[in-house]
Amino acid sequence: MSDVVRWLREHRESNLEKLFDFLRIPSISTDPAFREKIDEAAGWMANRLKEAGCTKVEVIPTKGHPLVYGEWMGAPGKPTVLVYGH
């Protein structure tokens, strides 16, 4: 079994709880009444990226909703991964 699979199995419950914490934030992007919750969700994600080891994390304001950017450049020559959540 790979180290990644082993880690995922060992941390399954805590990772699921983190996901559920995120899902509990009512970040309804189409309703202006939830604007603060959109910002809260962006902050939550930025904190998780920092915890994961990203060396550069930014919450970038836009005219619409914020973007969350995380960067880790610790594996030169390895592929780039883009994660998009909607």
C-alpha positions in Angstrom: 0.0 0.0 0.0 1.3 3.4 -0.9 2.1 6.0 1.8 -0.6 8.3 0.4 -3.3 5.6 0.7 -2.1 4.6 4.1 -2.2 8.2 5.3 -5.7 8.7 3.8 -7.0 5.6 5.6 -5.4 6.6 8.9 -6.8 10.1 8.7 -10.2 9.3 7.1 -12.4 10.5 10.0 -10.5 13.7 10.7 -10.5 14.6 7.0 -14.2 13.9 6.7 -14.9 16.1 9.7 -12.9 18.9 8.1 -14.9 18.5 4.9 -18.2 18.6 6.8 -17.0 21.7 8.6 -16.5 23.3 5.2 -19.9 22.1 3.9 -21.6 23.6 7.0 -20.6 27.1 5.9 -23.7 28.4 4.0 -21.7 30.0 1.2 -24.5 30.5 -1.2 -22.9 32.5 -4.0 -26.1 33.6 -5.7 -27.6 35.2 -2.6 -26.0 38.5 -1.5 -27.2 37.8 2.1 -24.5 35.2 2.3 -21.6 37.4 1.3 -19.9 37.2 4.7 -20.2 33.4 4.5 -18.5 33.4 1.1 -15.6 35.2 2.7 -15.6 32.8 5.7 -15.5 29.8 3.3 -12.5 31.4 1.4 -10.7 32.0 4.7 -11.4 28.4 5.8 -9.9 27.1 2.5 -6.9 29.3 2.8 -6.2 28.0 6.3 -6.5 24.4 5.1 -4.0 25.1 2.3 -1.6 26.5 4.9 -2.0 23.4 7.0 -1.3 21.3 3.9 2.0 23.0 3.5 1.4 25.6 0.8 4.2 28.2 1.1 2.2 30.9 -0.6 -1.5 31.3 0.2 -3.7 34.3 -0.8 -7.3 35.2 -0.6 -7.7 37.4 -3.7 -10.6 39.8 -3.8 -12.4 40.3 -7.1 -15.5 42.3 -8.2 -17.4 39.1 -7.5 -16.4 36.4 -5.0 -12.8 35.9 -3.7 -10.3 33.5 -5.2 -8.2 31.3 -3.0 -4.7 30.6 -4.3 -2.2 28.2 -2.8 1.2 27.4 -4.0 3.9 24.8 -3.1 6.9 24.6 -5.4 8.7 21.9 -3.6 9.0 19.4 -6.4 10.8 20.9 -9.4 10.1 19.0 -12.6 6.9 17.5 -11.3 3.4 18.1 -12.8 1.2 21.1 -11.8 -2.1 20.4 -10.2 -5.1 22.7 -10.5 -8.1 22.2 -8.2 -11.3 24.1 -9.0 -14.3 24.1 -6.8 -17.6 25.6 -7.7 
